[in-house]
Amino acid sequence: MQKYNKELHFMEFSTIWLFVIAAAYLIYLGCKILFSTSDGTTSEIPKAPRKKSLKIFYESALVEVMNPKTALFFLAFFPQFISPSTGSVTVQFLLLGTIFIILAFN
């Protein structure tokens, strides 16, 4: 039991120091921005190339398809609205997905 308490104390100590170091770093970054000699113009920031809307759509769709949380959401949420006795499960699933996409873009 004594060993467990020492490990727990070390974890508390480490967590506190991690928060202190993180807070000090954030304060450092804030002071660095506040006291910088920049005049605040955006001429230093390079312009990003303009992307076509269709390319942005395909990139975001790819990201969402690759995201396992999205698949888990649909697999957990949609089955309560799908009834095998009323028709094809695949068609119902695709229909609900299409409705979701239409609502997401409006």
Beta strands, then each sheet from edge to edge (+ up, - down):
end
